[in-house]
């Protein structure tokens, strides 16, 4: 899945790689400390927050999207 903003894509890719490494090489082996990717996550999160502001997306709009029934 792509990032909401092309400017954040590199950070997303770096965070995803870090998370996948942590999950497979640490978490699944019983090491549940999550500090390994925290800095990357914070950088990616900041980028996403900026993109949300630039696109003028309010979070309540995301949470209240109407659901459609499929027949």
MARTI-778608 format. One record per atom (N, C-alpha, C): residue in one letter; x, y, z; atom name; residue number from 1. Coordinates in pm, 1 decimal, m for minus. Layout:
{"a",{X,Y,Z},"CA",NUM};
...
//
This chain:
{"x",{84.0,m116.7,0.0},"N",1};
{"x",{0.0,0.0,0.0},"CA",1};
{"x",{89.0,123.6,0.0},"C",1};
{"x",{52.2,219.7,m79.2},"N",2};
{"x",{128.9,343.8,m88.7},"CA",2};
{"x",{91.2,439.5,23.3},"C",2};
{"x",{180.8,530.5,49.8},"N",3};
{"x",{156.1,634.8,148.0},"CA",3};
{"x",{54.7,733.7,92.8},"C",3};
{"x",{m10.9,807.5,182.5},"N",4};
{"x",{m107.7,909.3,141.7},"CA",4};
{"x",{m40.5,1020.7,61.7},"C",4};
{"x",{88.9,1039.1,83.5},"N",5};
{"x",{163.5,1144.7,16.1},"CA",5};
{"x",{292.2,1088.3,m43.0},"C",5};
{"x",{321.6,1118.2,m168.9},"N",6};
{"x",{447.5,1073.0,m227.3},"CA",6};
{"x",{569.8,1120.0,m147.4},"C",6};
{"x",{558.5,1235.7,m82.1},"N",7};
{"x",{669.7,1288.2,m2.9},"CA",7};
{"x",{700.2,1199.7,118.1},"C",7};
{"x",{603.2,1118.7,159.3},"N",8};
{"x",{620.7,1031.5,276.3},"CA",8};
{"x",{657.1,888.2,238.6},"C",8};
{"x",{660.2,857.5,110.4},"N",9};
{"x",{677.6,718.1,68.0},"CA",9};
{"x",{809.2,656.1,116.1},"C",9};
{"x",{918.5,730.0,107.5},"N",10};
{"x",{1047.5,675.4,151.6},"CA",10};
{"x",{1044.5,643.6,300.3},"C",10};
{"x",{987.8,734.5,380.1},"N",11};
{"x",{976.5,709.8,523.6},"CA",11};
{"x",{888.3,588.6,551.1},"C",11};
{"x",{780.5,573.9,476.1},"N",12};
{"x",{691.9,458.7,492.6},"CA",12};
{"x",{767.0,329.5,461.4},"C",12};
{"x",{840.3,329.3,351.8},"N",13};
{"x",{915.6,209.8,313.2},"CA",13};
{"x",{1019.1,173.3,419.1},"C",13};
{"x",{1088.5,273.5,472.8},"N",14};
{"x",{1188.4,248.2,576.9},"CA",14};
{"x",{1123.0,194.8,703.8},"C",14};
{"x",{1011.5,254.6,742.7},"N",15};
{"x",{941.4,206.9,862.2},"CA",15};
{"x",{888.2,65.2,840.8},"C",15};
{"x",{826.1,38.9,726.2},"N",16};
{"x",{773.9,m95.2,697.5},"CA",16};
{"x",{884.0,m199.9,704.3},"C",16};
{"x",{1000.7,m169.8,647.8},"N",17};
{"x",{1113.2,m264.6,650.4},"CA",17};
{"x",{1160.0,m288.6,793.3},"C",17};
{"x",{1169.3,m180.8,871.2},"N",18};
{"x",{1210.6,m193.5,1009.9},"CA",18};
{"x",{1109.1,m276.5,1088.2},"C",18};
{"x",{980.9,m245.9,1071.5},"N",19};
{"x",{876.9,m318.7,1143.3},"CA",19};
{"x",{878.8,m467.1,1106.9},"C",19};
{"x",{888.9,m497.6,978.5},"N",20};
{"x",{891.1,m637.5,935.2},"CA",20};
{"x",{1009.9,m711.1,994.0},"C",20};
{"x",{1124.8,m645.5,998.5},"N",21};
{"x",{1243.7,m705.2,1058.8},"CA",21};
{"x",{1223.0,m728.7,1207.9},"C",21};
{"x",{1173.8,m627.5,1277.8},"N",22};
{"x",{1148.3,m639.5,1421.7},"CA",22};
{"x",{1048.4,m751.7,1448.5},"C",22};
{"x",{940.4,m755.3,1371.1},"N",23};
{"x",{835.9,m854.8,1393.5},"CA",23};
{"x",{889.1,m996.7,1375.8},"C",23};
{"x",{960.0,m1019.8,1265.9},"N",24};
{"x",{1005.5,m1156.5,1237.1},"CA",24};
{"x",{1127.0,m1198.0,1318.7},"C",24};
{"x",{1215.9,m1105.1,1346.0},"N",25};
{"x",{1340.2,m1141.8,1413.0},"CA",25};
{"x",{1340.6,m1117.3,1563.3},"C",25};
{"x",{1242.8,m1043.4,1613.3},"N",26};
{"x",{1239.0,m1015.4,1756.6},"CA",26};
{"x",{1106.5,m1059.0,1819.0},"C",26};
{"x",{997.0,m1001.2,1773.7},"N",27};
{"x",{866.8,m1026.5,1834.7},"CA",27};
{"x",{830.1,m1174.5,1831.4},"C",27};
{"x",{844.3,m1236.8,1716.1},"N",28};
{"x",{807.6,m1378.1,1705.5},"CA",28};
{"x",{898.3,m1469.2,1787.3},"C",28};
{"x",{1010.8,m1416.4,1831.8},"N",29};
{"x",{1103.4,m1493.0,1915.3},"CA",29};
{"x",{1091.3,m1454.9,2062.2},"C",29};
{"x",{987.0,m1376.7,2094.9},"N",30};
{"x",{958.2,m1345.3,2233.4},"CA",30};
{"x",{1006.7,m1210.4,2283.1},"C",30};
{"x",{1082.2,m1137.0,2202.8},"N",31};
{"x",{1129.2,m1004.4,2242.0},"CA",31};
{"x",{1023.7,m903.4,2199.4},"C",31};
{"x",{946.4,m856.5,2295.6},"N",32};
{"x",{834.8,m767.5,2263.0},"CA",32};
{"x",{867.9,m619.8,2280.4},"C",32};
{"x",{994.2,m586.6,2304.2},"N",33};
{"x",{1029.6,m445.3,2313.6},"CA",33};
{"x",{1013.7,m382.0,2175.4},"C",33};
{"x",{952.9,m266.1,2171.0},"N",34};
{"x",{918.8,m205.1,2043.6},"CA",34};
{"x",{1001.8,m81.0,2013.1},"C",34};
{"x",{1115.9,m64.5,2078.0},"N",35};
{"x",{1195.3,56.8,2061.6},"CA",35};
{"x",{1271.9,63.0,1930.0},"C",35};
{"x",{1287.1,m45.3,1863.1},"N",36};
{"x",{1370.7,m55.2,1744.6},"CA",36};
{"x",{1329.1,40.4,1632.4},"C",36};
{"x",{1200.9,61.5,1613.0},"N",37};
{"x",{1151.5,139.8,1499.8},"CA",37};
{"x",{1083.7,270.1,1541.9},"C",37};
{"x",{1091.6,304.0,1667.7},"N",38};
{"x",{1019.4,419.5,1720.1},"CA",38};
{"x",{1056.1,549.2,1648.0},"C",38};
{"x",{1183.1,574.9,1627.1},"N",39};
{"x",{1224.0,699.8,1561.6},"CA",39};
{"x",{1172.4,708.5,1418.7},"C",39};
{"x",{1179.1,597.9,1345.4},"N",40};
{"x",{1126.7,596.9,1208.5},"CA",40};
{"x",{976.0,620.0,1208.4},"C",40};
{"x",{907.3,557.7,1304.5},"N",41};
{"x",{762.9,575.0,1312.2},"CA",41};
{"x",{727.4,721.1,1338.4},"C",41};
{"x",{798.1,785.3,1429.3},"N",42};
{"x",{769.6,925.3,1461.7},"CA",42};
{"x",{792.5,1016.2,1341.2},"C",42};
{"x",{898.1,990.4,1264.3},"N",43};
{"x",{924.9,1070.1,1144.3},"CA",43};
{"x",{815.2,1049.5,1039.7},"C",43};
{"x",{775.0,925.2,1019.6},"N",44};
{"x",{670.0,894.1,923.2},"CA",44};
{"x",{537.3,955.4,968.6},"C",44};
{"x",{506.6,943.8,1096.7},"N",45};
{"x",{383.7,999.5,1151.5},"CA",45};
{"x",{378.6,1151.1,1130.5},"C",45};
{"x",{489.5,1220.1,1154.2},"N",46};
{"x",{494.7,1365.2,1134.9},"CA",46};
{"x",{469.8,1400.6,988.4},"C",46};
{"x",{527.1,1324.0,898.4},"N",47};
{"x",{507.2,1347.0,755.6},"CA",47};
{"x",{360.2,1327.6,718.1},"C",47};
{"x",{299.7,1223.9,769.1},"N",48};
{"x",{158.9,1195.5,740.3},"CA",48};
{"x",{69.3,1306.1,795.1},"C",48};
{"x",{99.0,1350.8,916.5},"N",49};
{"x",{18.7,1459.2,974.5},"CA",49};
{"x",{25.6,1583.8,887.4},"C",49};
{"x",{141.3,1613.4,835.1},"N",50};
{"x",{157.3,1729.4,747.0},"CA",50};
{"x",{78.5,1709.0,617.4},"C",50};
{"x",{83.3,1588.9,562.7},"N",51};
{"x",{8.9,1559.3,439.6},"CA",51};
{"x",{m141.1,1570.9,462.4},"C",51};
{"x",{m188.7,1528.3,578.3},"N",52};
{"x",{m330.6,1539.1,611.3},"CA",52};
{"x",{m372.1,1685.9,614.3},"C",52};
{"x",{m287.0,1769.5,673.3},"N",53};
{"x",{m315.8,1913.3,676.6},"CA",53};
{"x",{m316.5,1972.1,535.9},"C",53};
{"x",{m217.2,1934.9,454.6},"N",54};
{"x",{m208.0,1986.5,318.0},"CA",54};
{"x",{m329.8,1949.0,234.4},"C",54};
{"x",{m380.0,1827.0,255.0},"N",55};
{"x",{m497.1,1779.9,180.1},"CA",55};
{"x",{m628.2,1823.7,244.4},"C",55};
{"x",{m616.5,1895.4,355.9},"N",56};
{"x",{m733.5,1945.9,429.5},"CA",56};
{"x",{m830.3,1833.8,464.4},"C",56};
{"x",{m775.1,1723.6,513.1},"N",57};
{"x",{m855.3,1609.5,557.0},"CA",57};
{"x",{m873.1,1621.7,707.7},"C",57};
{"x",{m997.1,1618.8,752.8},"N",58};
{"x",{m1020.9,1616.0,896.3},"CA",58};
{"x",{m1044.0,1471.4,937.8},"C",58};
{"x",{m992.7,1435.9,1052.9},"N",59};
{"x",{m1001.3,1295.8,1095.8},"CA",59};
{"x",{m1144.5,1248.7,1112.9},"C",59};
{"x",{m1234.2,1336.9,1155.4},"N",60};
{"x",{m1372.6,1292.6,1170.4},"CA",60};
{"x",{m1431.3,1251.5,1036.0},"C",60};
{"x",{m1383.5,1308.4,926.7},"N",61};
{"x",{m1431.1,1267.1,794.1},"CA",61};
{"x",{m1390.3,1123.4,764.9},"C",61};
{"x",{m1271.7,1086.4,808.3},"N",62};
{"x",{m1225.1,950.2,786.4},"CA",62};
{"x",{m1303.0,850.6,872.1},"C",62};
{"x",{m1332.9,890.1,995.3},"N",63};
{"x",{m1401.2,800.8,1088.6},"CA",63};
{"x",{m1549.6,784.8,1055.7},"C",63};
{"x",{m1609.5,881.5,990.1},"N",64};
{"x",{m1752.3,879.5,964.7},"CA",64};
{"x",{m1788.7,856.1,819.5},"C",64};
{"x",{m1701.7,791.0,745.0},"N",65};
{"x",{m1732.9,763.3,605.6},"CA",65};
{"x",{m1854.9,672.1,600.1},"C",65};
{"x",{m1949.3,702.7,512.9},"N",66};
{"x",{m2068.1,619.0,504.0},"CA",66};
{"x",{m2032.6,480.6,451.1},"C",66};
{"x",{m2098.9,383.3,504.0},"N",67};
{"x",{m2078.2,246.4,455.7},"CA",67};
{"x",{m2182.6,217.7,348.7},"C",67};
{"x",{m2143.6,141.1,252.5},"N",68};
{"x",{m2237.5,105.2,146.7},"CA",68};
{"x",{m2265.5,m44.1,155.4},"C",68};
{"x",{m2388.2,m77.8,130.1},"N",69};
{"x",{m2427.5,m218.8,132.4},"CA",69};
{"x",{m2401.3,m278.0,m5.5},"C",69};
{"x",{m2349.9,m397.3,m3.8},"N",70};
{"x",{m2332.4,m470.1,m129.3},"CA",70};
{"x",{m2440.5,m574.2,m139.2},"C",70};
{"x",{m2506.5,m577.7,m252.7},"N",71};
{"x",{m2612.5,m675.7,m271.2},"CA",71};
{"x",{m2559.9,m799.7,m333.5},"C",71};
//
